[in-house]
């Protein structure tokens, strides 16, 4: 049954909050690479690990959309043009991510300033392509999701999105989601988190995320972190 015939519709604003994470992190990545001192391979290793985790997370996010949302909308929505646009943008982003992946090992070996700038430029290009895609997805696709997917189907998309997050990274993932969320958005996501997860967030997760954020971003914030 289409959610348009029920009193419940998918809470698609959840995707807007998830997108906020990718917007923020994709903007930070080139700045983090450029902030690594020439030849400082230890710092480069930490940043490269963060870049690789970001690439894995975004690739999985897009794979979930490719395998769940697009087929359902192609079945049910009258206009296929928005779905075709999403697929074309995913392909373009994949090419940009491949360019980042190609440049990462060379920079990691030496933390050479020139190699770092080459990597940062590829990350700048990725950020621009991603912003265009996320804006289009929120404008063109989320209204279609609200009209044509059930709440159960939408919730399944969310569960798929968590599948590849390692258990020891769950608090970091939750912190990334909550960082720029409004109080209402934070309450929504914490309300959907199991009780044990909420307790872990309050007791250790919040501090764990703050420490991770400070260590990663300190060079961008005068050595203090955010």
C-alpha positions as CSV (number, residue, x, y, z in Angstrom):
1,X,0.0,0.0,0.0
2,X,1.3,3.4,-0.8
3,X,1.8,5.7,2.2
4,X,-0.3,8.3,0.5
5,X,-3.3,6.1,1.4
6,X,-2.4,5.8,5.1
7,X,-2.1,8.3,8.0
8,X,1.6,7.7,8.2
9,X,4.3,8.8,5.8
10,X,8.0,8.2,5.8
11,X,9.9,10.8,7.9
12,X,12.2,11.8,5.1
13,X,13.8,14.6,7.0
14,X,16.0,11.9,8.5
15,X,17.8,11.9,5.2
16,X,18.4,15.6,5.3
17,X,20.2,15.2,8.6
18,X,22.3,12.3,7.2
19,X,23.1,14.5,4.2
20,X,24.3,17.2,6.6
21,X,27.0,14.9,7.8
22,X,28.3,14.3,4.3
23,X,28.1,18.0,3.5
24,X,30.2,18.8,6.6
25,X,32.8,16.1,6.3
26,X,33.3,16.5,2.5
27,X,34.0,20.2,3.1
28,X,36.5,19.4,5.9
29,X,38.5,16.7,4.1
30,X,40.5,19.0,1.7
31,X,41.2,21.4,4.6
32,X,42.5,18.5,6.7
33,X,44.7,17.3,3.9
34,X,46.1,20.8,3.3
35,X,46.8,21.3,7.1
36,X,49.2,18.3,7.2
37,X,52.8,19.6,7.4
38,X,55.1,18.6,4.6
39,X,56.5,15.2,5.3
40,X,54.5,14.6,8.4
41,X,53.5,11.0,7.6
42,X,52.1,10.2,11.1
43,X,49.5,12.9,10.8
44,X,48.9,12.0,7.2
45,X,48.1,8.4,8.2
46,X,45.4,9.5,10.6
47,X,43.8,11.8,8.0
48,X,44.1,9.1,5.3
49,X,42.2,6.7,7.6
50,X,39.5,9.3,8.0
51,X,39.3,9.8,4.3
52,X,39.0,6.1,3.7
53,X,36.2,5.7,6.3
54,X,34.4,8.6,4.6
55,X,34.7,7.0,1.2
56,X,33.4,3.7,2.5
57,X,30.5,5.4,4.3
58,X,29.4,7.4,1.2
59,X,29.8,4.4,-1.1
60,X,27.6,2.3,1.1
61,X,25.0,5.2,1.4
62,X,24.7,5.4,-2.3
63,X,24.6,1.6,-2.8
64,X,21.7,1.4,-0.4
65,X,19.9,4.1,-2.5
66,X,20.7,2.3,-5.7
67,X,19.4,-1.0,-4.4
68,X,16.4,0.0,-2.5
69,X,15.0,3.5,-3.2
70,X,15.5,3.8,-7.0
71,X,13.9,0.5,-7.9
72,X,10.8,1.2,-5.8
73,X,10.4,4.7,-7.2
74,X,10.9,3.5,-10.8
75,X,8.1,1.0,-10.1
76,X,5.7,3.5,-8.6
77,X,6.5,7.1,-9.7
78,X,5.3,8.3,-13.0
79,X,8.4,10.4,-13.9
80,X,11.6,8.4,-14.2
81,X,13.7,11.5,-15.0
82,X,14.6,12.3,-11.4
83,X,15.8,8.7,-10.8
84,X,17.9,8.8,-14.0
85,X,19.4,12.0,-12.7
86,X,20.3,10.4,-9.4
87,X,22.0,7.5,-11.1
88,X,24.0,9.8,-13.4
89,X,25.1,11.8,-10.4
90,X,26.1,8.7,-8.5
91,X,28.2,7.6,-11.4
92,X,29.9,11.0,-11.6
93,X,30.6,10.9,-7.8
94,X,32.0,7.4,-8.2
95,X,34.5,8.7,-10.7
96,X,35.5,11.5,-8.4
97,X,35.9,9.1,-5.5
98,X,38.1,6.9,-7.7
99,X,40.3,9.9,-8.4
100,X,40.6,10.5,-4.6
101,X,41.4,6.8,-4.0
102,X,44.1,6.9,-6.7
103,X,45.8,9.8,-5.1
104,X,45.6,8.7,-1.5
105,X,48.4,6.1,-1.4
106,X,51.0,8.4,-2.9
107,X,50.3,11.2,-0.5
108,X,50.2,8.7,2.4
109,X,53.7,7.4,1.7
110,X,55.5,10.8,1.8
111,X,53.0,13.4,3.0
112,X,54.5,15.5,0.2
113,X,53.0,19.0,-0.1
114,X,52.5,18.7,-3.8
115,X,50.9,15.3,-3.6
116,X,48.7,16.6,-0.8
117,X,47.5,19.6,-2.9
118,X,46.7,17.2,-5.8
119,X,44.6,15.1,-3.4
120,X,42.9,18.1,-1.9
121,X,41.9,19.4,-5.3
122,X,40.3,16.0,-6.1
123,X,38.5,16.3,-2.7
124,X,37.4,19.9,-3.6
125,X,35.9,18.6,-6.9
126,X,34.1,15.8,-5.0
127,X,32.6,18.2,-2.6
128,X,31.2,20.3,-5.4
129,X,29.7,17.3,-7.1
130,X,28.3,16.0,-3.9
131,X,26.6,19.2,-2.9
132,X,24.8,19.4,-6.3
133,X,23.6,15.8,-5.9
134,X,22.4,16.2,-2.3
135,X,20.5,19.4,-3.1
136,X,18.8,17.7,-6.1
137,X,18.0,14.6,-4.1
138,X,16.3,16.6,-1.3
139,X,14.4,18.7,-3.8
140,X,13.4,16.0,-6.3
141,X,13.5,12.6,-4.6
142,X,12.5,13.0,-1.0
143,X,9.0,14.2,-2.0
144,X,8.6,11.1,-4.2
145,X,9.7,8.9,-1.3
146,X,7.1,10.5,1.0
147,X,4.4,9.8,-1.7
148,X,5.5,6.3,-2.9
149,X,7.3,4.4,-0.1
150,X,5.7,3.0,3.0
151,X,7.0,3.7,6.5
152,X,8.2,0.1,6.7
153,X,10.2,0.4,3.5
154,X,11.7,3.7,4.6
155,X,12.8,2.2,7.9
156,X,14.4,-0.7,6.1
157,X,16.5,1.8,4.1
158,X,17.7,3.3,7.5
159,X,18.6,-0.2,8.8
160,X,20.6,-1.0,5.6
161,X,22.4,2.3,6.1
162,X,23.8,1.1,9.5
163,X,24.9,-2.4,8.3
164,X,28.5,-1.6,7.5
165,X,29.2,0.6,10.6
166,X,31.6,-1.4,12.9
167,X,30.3,-1.8,16.4
168,X,33.2,0.1,17.9
169,X,32.4,3.0,15.6
170,X,28.7,3.3,16.4
171,X,29.1,6.1,18.9
172,X,31.3,8.0,16.5
173,X,28.6,7.6,13.8
174,X,25.9,8.8,16.2
175,X,28.0,11.8,17.2
176,X,28.5,12.7,13.6
177,X,24.8,12.6,13.1
178,X,24.0,14.7,16.2
179,X,26.7,17.3,15.8
180,X,24.8,19.7,13.6
181,X,21.4,18.5,14.4
182,X,18.8,20.8,16.1
183,X,17.5,19.8,19.6
184,X,14.4,18.4,18.0
185,X,16.4,16.4,15.4
186,X,18.6,15.1,18.2
187,X,15.6,14.0,20.2
188,X,14.2,12.2,17.2
189,X,17.3,10.2,16.5
190,X,18.0,9.4,20.1
191,X,14.4,8.4,20.5
192,X,14.9,5.8,17.8
193,X,18.1,4.5,19.4
194,X,17.8,1.5,21.7
195,X,18.0,2.2,25.4
196,X,21.4,0.7,25.7
197,X,22.6,2.9,22.9
198,X,21.2,6.0,24.6
199,X,22.9,5.1,27.9
200,X,26.2,4.4,26.1
201,X,26.0,7.8,24.3
202,X,25.4,9.6,27.6
203,X,28.1,7.8,29.6
204,X,30.9,7.4,27.1
205,X,29.8,8.1,23.5
206,X,29.5,11.9,23.8
207,X,33.0,12.2,25.3
208,X,34.4,9.6,22.8
209,X,33.1,11.6,19.8
210,X,34.3,14.9,21.2
211,X,37.8,13.6,21.7
212,X,37.9,12.1,18.2
213,X,36.7,15.4,16.7
214,X,39.3,17.4,18.6
215,X,42.1,15.1,17.6
216,X,41.1,15.2,13.9
217,X,40.3,18.9,13.6
218,X,42.8,20.5,16.0
219,X,45.0,21.9,13.2
220,X,42.0,23.7,11.7
221,X,41.0,25.3,15.1
222,X,44.3,26.6,16.3
223,X,45.1,23.3,18.1
224,X,42.0,23.3,20.2
225,X,39.4,21.4,18.2
226,X,35.8,22.2,18.1
